[in-house]
Amino acid sequence: ELAITVDGRYRLWLNGEPVGRGPTRASPHFQRYDHYAVALNPGVNHIAVLIHVPGVDLAWYETVKGGWQPVFGDGGLYVEIVTGGAPARIDWRMMETPAWRRDTVRSGWGQDFIEDFDARLLDPAWIRAEFDDADWPAARDMVSIGSGDEIARGFGRVEPFPALLRSEIP
């Protein structure tokens, strides 16, 4: 089973095949995660996730607020694959695509930005297992342990998605 959620919206592929999109609308304080029954190939598998994070409150999106927002900002991704009762190891690489313009206007209060996408700037092969992402930077785990002073004042481990709830919407 593959579990996934993101601060924003996602589209998910496994080994070049579309798996799903989401997540369902939820407060970031009680984030919902989607779950998919997936068939993994023996050996290496390729997971591709396209993420859109508006960064402002919208009718369908609530920005992250609380203790973890200043630590991480917006755009966290959570993915876990459980095989045979144990989590699988996932090595992530990430890249911010230049395909979307970031300076477009919103179509109205509470509505999303007008999409301006240049498909020539997004390699269609990036979702496939044979794609070479070696020049992409490695993603980082979004967990902050805190310094000794912070721990002494009651601030310790900070991580996004403090309460993950399984979505019951198929």
C-alpha positions in Angstrom: 0.0 0.0 0.0 1.2 3.5 -0.9 0.1 6.4 1.4 0.5 9.9 0.2 -0.5 13.5 1.0 0.9 16.9 0.3 0.4 20.5 1.4 -1.4 21.5 -1.8 -2.4 19.2 -4.7 -0.6 16.2 -6.2 -0.6 13.9 -9.2 1.0 10.6 -8.7 2.7 8.1 -11.1 4.3 4.7 -10.4 6.7 3.4 -13.1 5.2 5.8 -15.6 1.6 4.8 -15.0 -0.9 7.2 -13.4 -2.0 6.2 -9.9 -4.0 9.0 -8.5 -4.5 12.6 -7.5 -5.5 14.5 -4.4 -5.5 14.9 -1.5 -9.1 15.4 -0.3 -9.7 18.8 1.2 -8.7 19.0 4.9 -7.3 21.3 7.5 -3.5 21.1 7.7 -3.9 20.4 11.4 -5.7 17.2 10.6 -4.3 16.3 7.2 -5.9 13.5 5.2 -3.8 11.0 3.3 -4.8 9.0 0.4 -4.0 5.3 0.1 -3.5 3.1 -3.0 -3.0 -0.6 -3.5 0.0 -0.7 -5.8 2.0 -3.5 -7.5 5.7 -2.9 -7.2 8.2 -4.4 -9.7 11.1 -6.5 -8.2 14.0 -4.2 -7.5 13.8 -0.5 -8.2 10.5 1.3 -8.8 10.0 4.9 -9.9 7.6 7.2 -8.1 6.8 10.6 -9.7 4.8 13.2 -7.9 3.8 16.6 -9.4 2.9 19.1 -6.7 1.1 22.4 -6.8 1.2 24.6 -3.7 -0.6 27.9 -4.1 0.9 29.4 -0.9 -2.2 31.6 -0.2 -5.6 30.7 1.3 -8.1 29.6 -1.4 -11.6 28.1 -1.3 -10.0 24.6 -1.6 -6.6 25.2 0.2 -5.7 26.4 3.6 -2.1 27.6 4.2 -0.2 25.9 7.0 -0.3 27.7 10.3 1.2 26.8 13.6 4.6 25.8 14.9 5.8 24.0 11.8 5.1 26.7 9.2 8.1 28.9 10.1 10.3 25.8 10.1 9.3 24.3 6.8 7.1 26.8 4.9 4.6 25.4 2.5 4.7 22.4 0.2 5.5 19.3 2.4 5.1 15.9 0.8 4.4 12.7 2.8 4.8 9.3 1.1 5.1 5.9 2.6 5.0 2.5 1.0 4.5 -0.6 3.2 5.5 -3.9 1.7 5.3 -7.1 3.7 4.5 -5.2 6.9 7.6 -2.9 6.7 8.1 0.5 5.2 10.1 0.5 1.9 13.1 2.7 1.5 12.5 5.7 -0.8 15.3 7.9 -2.1 13.8 11.3 -3.3 15.1 13.9 -5.7 13.2 17.0 -6.5 13.1 19.9 -8.8 11.0 23.0 -9.1 9.9 23.2 -12.7 10.1 26.4 -14.7 7.1 25.3 -16.8 4.6 27.3 -14.7 4.7 31.1 -14.5 4.6 32.2 -10.9 3.5 35.8 -11.5 0.0 35.2 -12.9 -3.1 36.8 -11.4 -5.8 35.0 -9.4 -9.1 34.6 -11.1 -11.0 35.9 -8.1 -11.1 35.9 -4.3 -10.7 32.3 -3.0 -10.0 31.0 -6.5 -6.7 29.7 -7.9 -4.2 31.4 -10.1 -4.7 31.5 -13.8 -2.5 28.7 -15.2 0.2 29.7 -17.6 2.1 26.5 -18.5 4.8 26.1 -21.1 4.9 22.3 -21.8 8.2 22.6 -23.7 9.9 23.3 -20.3 8.7 20.0 -18.6 10.4 16.9 -20.0 7.5 14.3 -20.5 10.0 11.5 -19.7 10.4 12.6 -16.0 7.6 10.2 -14.9 9.3 7.1 -16.4 11.7 4.8 -14.6 14.5 5.3 -17.2 14.6 9.1 -16.6 17.9 10.3 -15.3 17.4 12.6 -12.4 21.0 12.4 -11.2 21.5 16.2 -11.5 18.3 17.0 -9.4 19.0 17.9 -5.8 18.2 15.4 -3.1 15.0 16.1 -1.1 15.4 16.6 2.6 13.5 15.0 5.4 11.2 17.6 7.0 11.9 17.0 10.6 13.5 19.5 12.9 15.0 18.2 16.1 15.7 21.6 17.7 18.7 22.8 19.6 19.4 22.1 23.2 18.0 25.5 24.2 14.8 24.9 22.2 14.3 21.5 23.8 14.9 23.0 27.3 12.1 25.5 26.6 9.7 22.8 25.6 10.3 23.1 21.8 11.7 19.9 20.5 10.9 17.8 17.5 8.9 19.6 14.8 7.5 17.9 11.7 4.8 18.7 9.2 1.4 17.0 9.3 1.2 16.5 13.1 -2.1 14.5 12.7 -2.4 12.3 9.7 -5.9 10.8 9.1 -6.6 8.1 6.5 -9.0 9.4 3.9 -12.1 7.3 3.5 -12.9 8.8 0.1 -11.9 6.4 -2.7 
